[in-house]
Amino acid sequence: MLQLLPLMLERAGVLVMVAFLLSRLRSFRQIVHQEHNRKEKMLLILIFGAFGVISNYTGIEINNGAIVSQTWQADVDYDAAIANTRIMGVAIGGLLGGPIVGLGVGLIAGLHRLTLGGFTAEACAISTILAGLITGWLGRRFGIIGRNRSPWGAVAVGILMEIIQMGVILLIARPFEAASHLVEVIAIPMITINGLGTLIFIMIIQSILMEEERTRALQTHNALQIAQQTLPFFRQGLNFHSCGEAAKIILKATKADAISITDKEQVLAHAGAASDHHQPGQNMATLLTKKVIENGKILIARSTEEIQCYRENCPLQAAIVVPLQVRDETVGSLKLYFEDQDKLDQVEQELAEGLSKLFSTQLELAEAEWQQKLLKDAEVKALQAQVHPHFLFNAINTISSLVRTDAPKARKLLIQLGVFFRSNLQGARHLLIPLEKEIEHVEAYLSLEQARFPGKYEVEFDIEPQLNHVLIPPFTLQPLVENAIRHAFSSKKQGNVKVTAYMDQDKMMLTTEDNGKGIPADLIQSLGKESVQSAEGTGTALWNIRKRIQEIYGMEGSFLIQSEQDAGTKVTMTLPLTQNKWSENDV
């Protein structure tokens, strides 16, 4: 028995060494890590079945308690048996792959053992098949192998299967005296070595799973860092500036030697190696990119021939090209180029795939923001369309009546009408304008209205000078002043409107206040939040202003309506003094 123990340890070491070499193969690591489909189950059956066959061949021949042969076992005498580590491979295969894999491995290893002969051949074959079925069921039922599982559960199963094999030998092998003597000699060495081998094997598998998890965590962290840094640029969409900055960030954060970003037709950015002929503004230099744009699928090239660059001496030797998609439509591509093919490993491939998904999401958000901006423009234009017709008609009538009686005043009003409509055009083009431009718009409107109704109301401005250049949304003050003039004053009441702008810490308080008839209590809660039905209007202008302030400034801005019956109405807008979210093109 003691003589057999180191020999069994040597045989187990052979299998453990093979297992370690397998663990370095990418295909085996993927099989261990993934859910097993039919193809992967067949591969597991073949791999662990081969372990069983190797165990049979490298077993130690035992006859009447003595070691007969330690060489390759191709034909065992009828009176002899084999001490080996066959059950270890069968148990691991069953625990890892489930009943089908366990049965398949058991059949391969068991039937092969049957062909070698010996008085325990039938018993060993039966016990091996039985071990495959039992371990497969246990693996499926309890999930014994996993990253967070203790390896001792699998060790206990392996020891149990070896004990069952000893029991089957005692039940089936004949003569009984020879079987009993054999079990006395081989039981403790085989149980001990198979348990130890199972422990080492399970630790190898768990290290594969944990290493995969650590790699994915690192990839996720790296991808999220890159995405966070590139977000401000990809939110601007695919253009030369945004892609150029993003390419520099990606180049620093990956092993790639060059980064290129394209739209559907041309190179928008290229950073790193081969910048002499891969230049922004040119048509796509590689056929590989064109295929990705057409098919919307990731393509990998591991040679200059596969990249298909038109320049013969291009230093780029490998590439991974991933599509950038918006709502399932390919709008561009991200390319990671390498001067050394070995740099393009599985980690870089998965990182590129992750970045493709993150960047595609960022581009979708950019398009959503752009659509939202277009919606704001449409709302502003709808507000303009509501104001212009009747205002223009009234202004022209007023000016025409003054042409003969007061030509200089008519000329002045024509100039103010031009200022008013120029302000409308500026407001339609820009998301934000300086406060002084909005005041100019209000004054132009008032000059025309006061010409129609002289002495009916007075408008006072109290604007702190340092606020004149603060950016605000267009069409905010003018509709409020217009509402006060049109709805606040009865025909007999002298109207006063005051427009105020002052600083309160890091905010600008912008108010319009009148001494009019006020807003009915049943309408005050709805105004500015939804359209209302009343004889004097629908409240669309107030709703539009509130909505734009909320969308542009979020929690930093507010819109408040306060009113008291027969005492007047006050509208207060709270806006931040600075707004860095928008580009200069919006201003």
NUSEPA-570590 format. One record per residue (C-alpha): chain; x, z, y. Coordinates in Angstrom, 3 decimals, always signed. Each point is the difference from the previous one (the first is absolute). Example, Ala and Ser with C-alpha at 12.3 -4.5 7.8 and 13.67 -1.06 7.14 Angstrom:
<sites>
SITE   dopa          x          z          y
SITE      A    +12.300     +7.800     -4.500
SITE      A     +1.370     -0.660     +3.440
</sites>
This chain:
<sites>
SITE   dopa          x          z          y
SITE      A     +0.000     +0.000     +0.000
SITE      A     +2.744     +0.967     +2.472
SITE      A     +1.944     -3.123     -0.880
SITE      A     -3.062     -2.153     +0.724
SITE      A     -0.648     +1.438     +3.472
SITE      A     +2.937     -1.604     +1.904
SITE      A     -0.583     -3.317     -1.780
SITE      A     -3.649     +0.009     +1.104
SITE      A     +1.086     +0.873     +3.517
SITE      A     +2.286     -3.027     -0.035
SITE      A     -2.890     -2.271     -1.084
SITE      A     -2.286     +1.408     +2.671
SITE      A     +2.744     -0.597     +2.555
SITE      A     -0.052     -3.710     -0.833
SITE      A     -3.720     -0.220     +0.783
SITE      A     +0.351     +2.062     +3.180
SITE      A     +2.801     -2.303     +1.144
SITE      A     -2.209     -3.058     -0.628
SITE      A     -2.837     +1.732     +1.862
SITE      A     +2.256     +0.660     +2.982
SITE      A     +1.123     -3.628     +0.094
SITE      A     -3.645     -1.103     -0.140
SITE      A     -0.822     +2.313     +2.891
SITE      A     +2.359     -2.025     +2.203
SITE      A     -1.944     -3.205     -0.662
SITE      A     -2.564     -0.847     +2.695
SITE      A     -2.495     -1.396     -2.524
SITE      A     +0.026     +3.188     -2.088
SITE      A     -0.370     +2.182     +3.103
SITE      A     -2.998     -2.035     +1.112
SITE      A     -1.618     +0.366     -3.438
SITE      A     +0.495     +3.767     +0.031
SITE      A     -1.388     +0.346     +3.526
SITE      A     -3.052     -2.274     -0.117
SITE      A     -3.365     +0.182     -1.698
SITE      A     +0.384     -1.854     -3.269
SITE      A     -1.809     -3.281     -0.596
SITE      A     +0.110     -1.999     -3.212
SITE      A     +3.353     -1.643     +0.724
SITE      A     +1.680     +3.284     +0.908
SITE      A     -1.419     +1.727     -3.078
SITE      A     +1.494     -2.712     -2.177
SITE      A     +3.363     +0.493     +1.682
SITE      A     -0.194     +3.772     -0.594
SITE      A     -0.845     -0.598     -3.672
SITE      A     +2.986     -2.313     -0.385
SITE      A     +2.405     +2.323     +1.873
SITE      A     -0.908     +3.213     -1.811
SITE      A     -0.530     -1.822     -3.270
SITE      A     +3.607     -1.156     +0.368
SITE      A     +0.991     +3.652     +0.508
SITE      A     -1.640     +0.822     -3.319
SITE      A     +1.759     -2.862     -1.791
SITE      A     +3.379     +1.033     +1.456
SITE      A     -0.665     +3.576     -1.147
SITE      A     -0.694     -1.206     -3.524
SITE      A     +3.158     -2.066     -0.158
SITE      A     +2.211     +2.731     +1.488
SITE      A     -1.457     +2.784     -2.177
SITE      A     +2.015     +2.171     -2.373
SITE      A     -0.634     -0.498     -3.720
SITE      A     -0.672     +3.279     -1.854
SITE      A     -0.029     +0.357     -3.818
SITE      A     -0.653     +3.329     -1.713
SITE      A     +0.921     +1.896     +3.199
SITE      A     +3.338     -1.770     +0.476
SITE      A     +0.994     -2.641     +2.548
SITE      A     +0.469     -3.288     -1.826
SITE      A     +0.508     -2.519     +2.825
SITE      A     +0.363     +0.044     +3.788
SITE      A     +0.300     -3.771     +0.348
SITE      A     -2.677     -2.587     +0.839
SITE      A     -2.973     +0.668     -2.284
SITE      A     -1.263     -3.338     -1.295
SITE      A     -0.895     +1.048     -3.575
SITE      A     -0.643     +3.607     -1.047
SITE      A     +0.237     +1.124     -3.628
SITE      A     -3.305     +0.991     -1.580
SITE      A     +1.127     +3.611     -0.497
SITE      A     +1.241     +0.286     +3.621
SITE      A     -1.611     +0.454     +3.441
SITE      A     +0.927     -0.542     +3.652
SITE      A     +0.387     +2.639     +2.693
SITE      A     -0.541     -1.708     +3.396
SITE      A     -1.559     +0.201     +3.473
SITE      A     -2.789     -2.518     -0.619
SITE      A     -2.830     +2.372     +0.996
SITE      A     +1.559     +0.520     +3.447
SITE      A     -0.465     -3.647     +1.066
SITE      A     -3.503     -0.134     -1.495
SITE      A     -1.090     +3.188     +1.779
SITE      A     +1.354     -1.119     +3.393
SITE      A     -1.641     -3.414     -0.358
SITE      A     -3.366     +1.535     -0.879
SITE      A     +0.096     +2.580     +2.790
SITE      A     +1.000     -2.632     +2.543
SITE      A     -2.259     -2.887     -1.020
SITE      A     -3.023     +1.540     -1.740
SITE      A     -1.613     -0.574     -3.415
SITE      A     +0.551     -3.765     -0.192
SITE      A     +3.691     +0.291     +0.835
SITE      A     +0.372     +3.030     -2.309
SITE      A     -1.608     -1.840     -2.907
SITE      A     +2.065     -3.133     +0.618
SITE      A     +3.292     +1.899     +0.191
SITE      A     -0.963     +2.068     -3.074
SITE      A     -0.768     -3.126     -2.011
SITE      A     +3.286     -1.710     +0.920
SITE      A     +2.171     +3.054     -0.678
SITE      A     -2.013     +1.161     -3.050
SITE      A     -0.192     -3.335     -1.762
SITE      A     +3.656     -0.628     +0.641
SITE      A     +0.814     +3.374     -1.554
SITE      A     -2.091     -0.988     -3.011
SITE      A     +2.143     -3.088     -0.567
SITE      A     +3.212     +2.055     -0.195
SITE      A     -1.109     +1.843     -3.142
SITE      A     +0.647     +3.503     -1.283
SITE      A     -2.360     +2.494     -1.596
SITE      A     -1.338     +1.085     +3.460
SITE      A     -0.611     -3.554     +1.281
SITE      A     -3.814     +0.160     -0.325
SITE      A     -0.226     +3.509     +1.443
SITE      A     +2.211     -0.863     +2.950
SITE      A     -1.963     -3.190     +0.699
SITE      A     -3.316     +1.875     -0.038
SITE      A     +1.289     +2.874     +2.130
SITE      A     +1.478     -2.451     +2.529
SITE      A     -3.287     -1.893     +0.417
SITE      A     -1.881     +3.287     +0.186
SITE      A     +2.418     +1.276     +2.667
SITE      A     -0.609     -3.129     +2.079
SITE      A     -3.782     +0.466     -0.091
SITE      A     +0.102     +3.731     +0.777
SITE      A     +2.490     -0.258     +2.878
SITE      A     -1.884     -2.980     +1.428
SITE      A     -3.243     +2.007     +0.039
SITE      A     +1.708     +3.059     +1.487
SITE      A     +1.674     -2.123     +2.686
SITE      A     -3.317     -1.597     +0.996
SITE      A     -1.972     +3.234     -0.192
SITE      A     +2.363     +2.405     +1.768
SITE      A     +2.420     -2.224     +1.951
SITE      A     +3.007     +1.895     -1.336
SITE      A     +2.588     -2.283     +1.636
SITE      A     -0.006     -0.090     +3.809
SITE      A     +2.035     +0.844     +3.118
SITE      A     -1.673     +3.369     +0.403
SITE      A     -0.179     +0.857     -3.699
SITE      A     +2.311     +2.413     -1.781
SITE      A     +2.170     -1.793     -2.590
SITE      A     -0.536     +2.841     -2.443
SITE      A     -3.455     -1.266     -0.866
SITE      A     +1.475     -3.260     -1.278
SITE      A     +2.759     +1.919     -1.801
SITE      A     -2.634     +2.127     -1.752
SITE      A     -1.850     -3.164     -1.079
SITE      A     +3.220     -1.534     -1.332
SITE      A     +0.804     +3.145     -1.998
SITE      A     -3.573     +0.111     -1.314
SITE      A     +0.219     -3.605     -1.199
SITE      A     +3.258     +0.775     -1.833
SITE      A     -1.628     +3.009     -1.671
SITE      A     -2.927     -2.205     -1.055
SITE      A     +2.484     -2.469     -1.495
SITE      A     +1.533     +2.793     -2.079
SITE      A     -3.493     +0.946     -1.167
SITE      A     -0.849     -3.589     -0.974
SITE      A     +3.256     -0.264     -1.977
SITE      A     -0.924     +3.135     -1.928
SITE      A     -3.511     -1.342     -0.673
SITE      A     +0.855     -3.568     -1.015
SITE      A     +3.656     -0.304     -1.065
SITE      A     +0.717     +0.495     -3.680
SITE      A     +1.574     +1.682     -1.851
SITE      A     -1.115     +3.057     +1.961
SITE      A     +3.180     +1.954     -0.771
SITE      A     +2.133     -2.747     +1.606
SITE      A     -2.341     -0.213     +3.009
SITE      A     +0.073     +3.787     +0.472
SITE      A     +3.777     +0.110     -0.226
SITE      A     +0.267     -2.916     +2.460
SITE      A     -2.255     +1.767     +2.535
SITE      A     +2.110     +3.142     -0.257
SITE      A     +3.087     -2.030     +0.893
SITE      A     -1.324     -2.316     +2.730
SITE      A     -2.900     +1.908     +1.648
SITE      A     +1.891     +2.213     +2.450
SITE      A     +2.573     -2.669     +1.059
SITE      A     -2.663     -2.691     +0.452
SITE      A     -2.450     +2.277     +1.844
SITE      A     +2.761     +1.332     +2.250
SITE      A     +1.624     -3.330     +0.817
SITE      A     -3.294     -1.860     +0.454
SITE      A     -1.200     +2.746     +2.363
SITE      A     +3.244     -0.201     +2.016
SITE      A     -0.055     -3.808     +0.035
SITE      A     -3.645     +0.021     +1.133
SITE      A     +0.879     +2.382     +2.832
SITE      A     +2.823     -2.235     +1.238
SITE      A     -2.122     -3.131     -0.378
SITE      A     -2.893     +1.544     +1.967
SITE      A     +2.364     +1.132     +2.746
SITE      A     +1.290     -3.579     +0.293
SITE      A     -3.565     -1.307     +0.343
SITE      A     -0.913     +2.684     +2.532
SITE      A     +3.109     -0.818     +2.030
SITE      A     -1.197     -3.626     +0.114
SITE      A     -3.396     +1.111     +1.273
SITE      A     +1.447     +2.414     +2.564
SITE      A     +2.573     -2.517     +1.203
SITE      A     -2.749     -2.571     +0.435
SITE      A     -2.041     +2.522     +1.972
SITE      A     +2.948     +0.895     +2.232
SITE      A     +0.732     -3.676     +0.581
SITE      A     -3.599     -0.684     +0.959
SITE      A     -0.060     +3.015     +2.313
SITE      A     +3.183     -1.225     +1.686
SITE      A     -1.390     -3.516     +0.289
SITE      A     -3.246     +1.295     +1.458
SITE      A     +1.852     +2.154     +2.521
SITE      A     +2.256     -2.893     +0.991
SITE      A     -2.900     -2.446     +0.259
SITE      A     -2.053     +2.399     +2.131
SITE      A     +2.956     +0.614     +2.319
SITE      A     +0.488     -3.728     +0.465
SITE      A     -3.746     -0.493     +0.510
SITE      A     -0.109     +2.753     +2.607
SITE      A     +2.880     -1.528     +1.957
SITE      A     -1.397     -3.539     -0.175
SITE      A     -3.618     +0.950     +0.760
SITE      A     +0.307     -0.374     +3.807
SITE      A     +1.299     -3.536     -0.480
SITE      A     -2.276     -1.308     -2.763
SITE      A     -2.983     +1.304     +1.968
SITE      A     +0.854     -2.780     +2.441
SITE      A     -0.519     -2.555     -2.797
SITE      A     +2.475     -2.590     -1.272
SITE      A     +2.062     -1.237     +2.937
SITE      A     +3.688     -0.496     +0.761
SITE      A     +0.494     +3.321     +1.770
SITE      A     -1.896     +2.245     -2.437
SITE      A     +1.501     -1.622     -3.103
SITE      A     +3.516     +0.040     +1.482
SITE      A     -0.131     +3.753     +0.603
SITE      A     -1.613     +0.654     -3.390
SITE      A     +2.657     -2.066     -1.828
SITE      A     +2.797     +2.096     +1.547
SITE      A     -1.680     +3.221     -1.138
SITE      A     -0.527     -1.255     -3.573
SITE      A     +3.603     -1.257     -0.225
SITE      A     +1.371     +3.460     +0.835
SITE      A     -2.279     +1.781     -2.484
SITE      A     +0.588     -2.185     -3.093
SITE      A     +2.904     -1.369     -2.034
SITE      A     -0.854     -3.535     +1.052
SITE      A     +2.638     -2.110     +1.709
SITE      A     -2.587     -1.904     +2.015
SITE      A     -3.666     +0.372     +0.927
SITE      A     -2.233     -2.860     +0.991
SITE      A     -3.633     -0.038     +1.119
SITE      A     -2.101     -3.158     +0.334
SITE      A     -3.504     -1.045     +0.819
SITE      A     -1.601     -2.891     -1.869
SITE      A     +2.153     -2.633     +1.687
SITE      A     +3.253     +1.318     +1.462
SITE      A     +2.611     +2.734     -0.044
SITE      A     -0.928     +2.715     +2.489
SITE      A     +3.009     +2.250     -0.594
SITE      A     +3.232     +0.068     -2.003
SITE      A     +2.462     +2.887     +0.087
SITE      A     +3.248     +0.282     -1.942
SITE      A     +1.961     -2.519     -2.077
SITE      A     -0.494     -3.778     +0.363
SITE      A     -1.321     +0.370     +3.550
SITE      A     +1.897     -3.146     +0.946
SITE      A     -2.561     -2.244     -1.706
SITE      A     -2.950     +2.329     -0.681
SITE      A     -1.137     +0.222     +3.613
SITE      A     -3.277     +1.020     +1.652
SITE      A     -2.096     -2.915     +1.164
SITE      A     +1.155     -2.354     -2.725
SITE      A     -2.120     -1.297     -2.813
SITE      A     +0.384     +1.989     -3.220
SITE      A     +3.415     -0.718     -1.486
SITE      A     -0.817     +0.793     -3.652
SITE      A     -2.488     -1.566     -2.386
SITE      A     -0.388     +3.429     -1.605
SITE      A     -1.773     +1.299     +3.108
SITE      A     -2.332     -2.970     +0.093
SITE      A     -1.090     +0.748     -3.571
SITE      A     -0.782     +3.613     +0.918
SITE      A     -2.070     -1.126     +3.008
SITE      A     -1.918     -2.459     -2.166
SITE      A     -0.570     +2.273     -3.025
SITE      A     -0.149     +3.454     +1.616
SITE      A     +2.130     +1.463     -2.817
SITE      A     +3.345     +1.809     -0.056
SITE      A     +2.939     -2.176     -1.054
SITE      A     +3.527     +1.070     -0.920
SITE      A     +3.093     -2.190     +0.064
SITE      A     +3.307     +0.974     -1.603
SITE      A     +2.088     -3.010     +0.939
SITE      A     +0.565     -2.319     +2.936
SITE      A     -1.688     -2.759     -2.008
SITE      A     -3.194     +2.042     -0.272
SITE      A     +0.057     +0.885     +3.700
SITE      A     +0.277     -3.721     +0.752
SITE      A     +1.538     +0.318     +3.453
SITE      A     +0.841     -3.342     +1.598
SITE      A     +3.504     +1.250     +0.991
SITE      A     +2.449     -0.464     -2.912
SITE      A     +2.357     +2.835     +0.955
SITE      A     -2.759     +2.546     +0.670
SITE      A     +1.374     +3.468     -0.952
SITE      A     -3.367     +1.296     -1.193
SITE      A     +0.054     +0.310     -3.795
SITE      A     -3.274     +1.779     -0.751
SITE      A     -3.319     +0.636     +1.718
SITE      A     -3.392     +1.577     -0.387
SITE      A     -2.792     -1.554     +2.045
SITE      A     -3.291     +1.868     +0.388
SITE      A     -3.152     -1.280     +1.725
SITE      A     -1.515     +1.640     +3.072
SITE      A     -3.756     -0.171     -0.275
SITE      A     -2.965     +0.720     +2.245
SITE      A     -3.327     +0.250     -1.821
SITE      A     +1.388     -1.774     -3.089
SITE      A     +1.365     -2.901     +2.056
SITE      A     +3.762     -0.531     +0.128
SITE      A     +1.090     -0.051     +3.646
SITE      A     +3.761     +0.279     -0.468
SITE      A     +2.823     +1.296     -2.168
SITE      A     +2.643     +2.724     -0.127
SITE      A     +3.333     -0.948     -1.587
SITE      A     +2.798     +2.264     -1.192
SITE      A     +3.220     -1.981     -0.567
SITE      A     +3.107     +1.175     -1.896
SITE      A     +3.547     -1.369     -0.116
SITE      A     +0.546     +1.687     -3.382
SITE      A     -2.578     -0.548     -2.752
SITE      A     +0.562     +3.504     -1.398
SITE      A     -1.396     +1.573     +3.191
SITE      A     -3.419     -1.417     -0.823
SITE      A     -1.014     +2.744     -2.423
SITE      A     -3.352     +1.460     -0.993
SITE      A     +0.087     +2.525     +2.844
SITE      A     +0.342     -2.715     +2.650
SITE      A     -2.727     -2.079     -1.643
SITE      A     -2.491     +2.857     +0.004
SITE      A     +0.977     +0.929     +3.560
SITE      A     -0.633     -3.578     +1.131
SITE      A     -3.397     -0.024     -1.721
SITE      A     -0.922     +3.302     +1.651
SITE      A     +1.096     -1.231     +3.421
SITE      A     -2.036     -3.162     -0.479
SITE      A     -3.173     +2.048     -0.527
SITE      A     +0.742     +2.358     +2.899
SITE      A     +0.851     -2.827     +2.406
SITE      A     -3.100     -1.925     -1.054
SITE      A     -2.081     +3.075     +0.809
SITE      A     +1.723     +0.304     +3.385
SITE      A     -0.753     -3.643     +0.761
SITE      A     -3.639     +0.534     -0.944
SITE      A     -0.113     +2.955     +2.391
SITE      A     +1.592     -2.155     +2.695
SITE      A     -2.654     -2.645     -0.492
SITE      A     -2.710     +2.661     +0.053
SITE      A     +1.370     +1.331     +3.299
SITE      A     +0.117     -3.514     +1.366
SITE      A     -3.600     -0.589     -1.060
SITE      A     -0.924     +3.306     +1.621
SITE      A     +1.702     -1.115     +3.189
SITE      A     -1.900     -3.292     -0.116
SITE      A     -3.185     +2.017     -0.429
SITE      A     +0.845     +1.991     +3.138
SITE      A     +0.583     -3.258     +1.857
SITE      A     -3.335     -1.298     -1.237
SITE      A     -1.703     +3.186     +1.170
SITE      A     +1.597     -0.319     +3.433
SITE      A     -1.034     -3.643     +0.229
SITE      A     -3.531     +0.967     -1.015
SITE      A     +0.012     +2.564     +2.801
SITE      A     +1.239     -2.658     +2.432
SITE      A     -2.690     -2.424     -1.131
SITE      A     -2.589     +2.692     +0.656
SITE      A     +1.262     +0.615     +3.577
SITE      A     +0.978     -3.431     +1.261
SITE      A     -3.212     -2.067     +0.169
SITE      A     -2.174     +2.212     +2.164
SITE      A     +2.950     +1.313     +2.032
SITE      A     +1.287     -3.499     +0.721
SITE      A     -3.482     -1.190     +0.978
SITE      A     -0.514     +2.911     +2.401
SITE      A     +3.517     -0.313     +1.504
SITE      A     -0.428     -3.734     +0.705
SITE      A     -3.395     +0.583     +1.624
SITE      A     +1.498     +2.709     +2.213
SITE      A     +2.949     -2.156     +1.071
SITE      A     -2.157     -3.070     +0.637
SITE      A     -2.251     +2.019     +2.314
SITE      A     +3.046     +1.117     +2.019
SITE      A     +1.672     -3.409     +0.324
SITE      A     -1.899     -0.915     +3.194
SITE      A     -0.450     +3.482     +1.477
SITE      A     +3.368     +1.631     -0.765
SITE      A     +2.521     -2.528     -1.279
SITE      A     +3.053     +2.368     +0.020
SITE      A     -1.905     +2.515     -2.103
SITE      A     -1.155     -2.742     -2.357
SITE      A     +3.640     -1.108     -0.360
SITE      A     +1.082     +3.581     -0.728
SITE      A     -2.697     +0.356     -2.633
SITE      A     +1.071     -3.244     -1.659
SITE      A     +3.525     +1.379     -0.251
SITE      A     -1.352     +3.219     -1.531
SITE      A     -2.062     -2.029     -2.465
SITE      A     +3.206     -1.748     -1.067
SITE      A     +1.737     +3.362     -0.392
SITE      A     -2.887     +1.270     -2.107
SITE      A     +0.084     -2.904     -2.432
SITE      A     +3.801     -0.028     -0.134
SITE      A     -0.183     +3.678     -1.012
SITE      A     -2.494     -0.950     -2.702
SITE      A     +2.396     -2.581     -1.389
SITE      A     +2.907     +2.463     +0.030
SITE      A     -2.090     +2.617     -1.779
SITE      A     -0.978     -2.493     -2.699
SITE      A     +3.647     -0.847     -0.704
SITE      A     +1.443     +3.522     -0.166
SITE      A     -0.761     +3.171     -1.884
SITE      A     +1.328     +2.228     +2.815
SITE      A     +0.406     -0.566     +3.741
SITE      A     +1.371     +2.166     +2.857
SITE      A     -2.527     +2.302     +1.658
SITE      A     +0.530     -1.699     +3.365
SITE      A     -1.192     -3.303     -1.492
SITE      A     -3.184     +1.628     -1.240
SITE      A     -0.523     +1.554     +3.488
SITE      A     +0.501     -3.456     +1.496
SITE      A     -2.695     -1.296     -2.329
SITE      A     -2.394     +2.759     +1.079
SITE      A     +0.657     -0.608     +3.708
SITE      A     -0.660     -3.729     -0.358
SITE      A     -3.281     +0.755     -1.730
SITE      A     -0.998     +2.552     +2.675
SITE      A     +0.722     -2.340     +2.897
SITE      A     -2.443     -2.528     -1.440
SITE      A     -2.682     +2.568     -0.833
SITE      A     +0.254     +1.761     +3.383
SITE      A     -0.478     -3.353     +1.702
SITE      A     -3.358     -0.254     -1.774
SITE      A     -1.074     +3.604     +0.659
SITE      A     +1.786     +1.191     +3.142
SITE      A     -0.197     +3.754     +0.604
SITE      A     -1.767     +0.762     -3.312
SITE      A     +2.950     +1.915     -1.468
SITE      A     +3.548     +1.049     +0.640
SITE      A     +2.891     -0.052     -2.473
SITE      A     +3.001     +2.289     +0.437
SITE      A     +3.326     -0.306     -1.821
SITE      A     +2.321     +2.962     -0.570
SITE      A     +2.919     -1.330     -2.037
SITE      A     +3.310     +1.819     -0.297
SITE      A     +2.654     -2.633     +0.949
SITE      A     +2.255     +0.699     -2.976
SITE      A     -2.820     -1.059     -2.329
SITE      A     -0.373     -3.537     +1.315
SITE      A     +2.247     -1.449     -2.714
SITE      A     -1.410     +1.975     -2.937
SITE      A     -1.445     -2.367     -2.599
SITE      A     -3.707     +0.193     -0.814
SITE      A     -2.434     -2.258     -1.909
SITE      A     -1.548     -2.683     +2.250
SITE      A     -3.725     +0.086     +0.866
SITE      A     -0.211     +3.794     +0.043
SITE      A     -0.542     +0.987     +3.649
SITE      A     -1.833     -3.124     +1.145
SITE      A     -2.923     +0.323     -2.467
SITE      A     -0.313     +3.711     +0.839
SITE      A     -0.178     -0.666     +3.732
SITE      A     -2.456     -2.836     -0.612
SITE      A     -2.200     +2.285     -2.105
SITE      A     -0.052     +2.592     +2.798
SITE      A     -0.963     -2.581     +2.627
SITE      A     -2.665     -1.712     -2.085
SITE      A     -1.639     +2.978     -1.723
SITE      A     +0.833     +3.250     +1.822
SITE      A     -1.570     -0.488     +3.405
SITE      A     -3.651     -0.392     +0.825
SITE      A     -0.954     -2.365     +2.787
SITE      A     -0.241     +2.845     +2.564
SITE      A     +3.018     +2.081     -0.929
SITE      A     +3.403     -0.366     +1.660
SITE      A     +2.502     -0.410     -2.836
SITE      A     +3.486     +1.400     -0.257
SITE      A     +2.463     -0.934     -2.756
SITE      A     +3.423     +1.580     -0.345
SITE      A     +2.781     -1.392     -2.172
SITE      A     +2.776     +2.504     -0.727
SITE      A     +3.296     -0.202     -1.882
SITE      A     +2.262     +3.025     -0.337
SITE      A     +2.586     +1.438     -2.394
SITE      A     -0.692     +2.892     -2.339
SITE      A     +3.249     +0.849     -1.864
SITE      A     +0.831     -3.151     -2.027
SITE      A     -3.450     -1.551     +0.414
SITE      A     -1.742     -2.015     +2.673
SITE      A     -3.534     +1.057     +0.901
SITE      A     -2.012     -2.992     +1.190
SITE      A     -3.510     +0.749     +1.289
SITE      A     -2.935     -1.721     +1.664
SITE      A     -2.589     +2.288     +1.530
SITE      A     -3.257     -0.778     +1.827
SITE      A     -2.770     +1.975     +1.668
SITE      A     -2.747     -2.070     -1.542
SITE      A     -3.102     +0.833     -1.961
SITE      A     +1.871     +0.899     -3.191
SITE      A     -0.648     -0.984     -3.603
SITE      A     -3.022     +1.241     -1.967
SITE      A     +0.853     +2.745     -2.494
SITE      A     -1.340     -2.006     -2.923
SITE      A     +2.545     -2.789     +0.697
SITE      A     +3.117     +1.949     +0.950
SITE      A     +0.966     +0.763     -3.628
SITE      A     -0.245     -3.647     -1.054
SITE      A     +1.636     -1.731     +2.966
SITE      A     +3.483     -1.224     -0.772
SITE      A     -0.481     +0.513     -3.755
SITE      A     -2.551     -2.694     -0.758
SITE      A     -2.258     -2.511     +1.664
SITE      A     -3.169     +1.474     +1.466
SITE      A     -3.343     -1.394     +0.982
SITE      A     -1.081     +0.644     +3.588
SITE      A     -1.551     -1.847     +2.895
SITE      A     +3.296     +0.010     +1.890
SITE      A     +2.451     -1.188     -2.674
SITE      A     +1.423     +0.465     -3.486
SITE      A     +3.150     +2.051     +0.696
SITE      A     +2.220     -2.723     -1.511
SITE      A     +2.657     +0.379     +2.699
SITE      A     +0.363     +3.735     -0.617
SITE      A     +0.128     -0.485     -3.757
SITE      A     +2.658     -2.719     +0.430
SITE      A     +2.204     +2.196     +2.215
SITE      A     -0.208     +3.021     -2.323
SITE      A     +0.741     -2.113     -3.059
SITE      A     +3.072     -1.644     +1.528
SITE      A     +1.422     +3.338     +1.168
SITE      A     -0.477     +1.440     -3.476
SITE      A     +1.637     -2.965     -1.752
SITE      A     +2.935     -0.272     +2.412
SITE      A     +0.826     +3.676     +0.549
SITE      A     -1.560     +1.780     -2.972
SITE      A     -0.036     +3.776     +0.490
SITE      A     +2.082     -0.286     +3.186
SITE      A     -2.851     -1.541     +1.983
SITE      A     -3.566     +1.112     +0.688
SITE      A     -3.161     -1.199     +1.743
SITE      A     -2.525     +2.529     +1.316
SITE      A     -3.333     -0.515     +1.781
SITE      A     -1.503     +2.910     +1.947
SITE      A     -3.300     -0.326     +1.833
SITE      A     -2.668     +2.151     +1.598
SITE      A     -3.443     -1.243     +0.960
SITE      A     -0.206     -0.821     +3.761
SITE      A     +3.570     +1.324     +0.523
SITE      A     +2.141     -2.906     -1.163
SITE      A     +2.258     -1.150     -2.832
SITE      A     +3.696     +0.498     -0.668
SITE      A     +1.985     -2.049     -2.495
SITE      A     +3.476     +1.298     -0.899
SITE      A     +2.643     -1.921     -1.908
SITE      A     +3.094     +1.822     -1.255
SITE      A     +2.890     -2.385     -0.699
SITE      A     +3.686     +0.598     -0.873
SITE      A     +2.499     -0.879     +2.723
SITE      A     +2.145     -2.055     -2.398
SITE      A     -1.021     -2.267     -2.853
SITE      A     +2.848     -1.201     -2.240
SITE      A     -2.148     -1.338     -2.820
SITE      A     -0.468     -3.448     +1.518
SITE      A     +2.547     -2.669     +0.815
SITE      A     +0.659     -1.544     +3.396
SITE      A     -2.138     -2.976     -0.985
SITE      A     -3.054     +2.242     +0.039
SITE      A     +0.610     +1.169     +3.578
</sites>
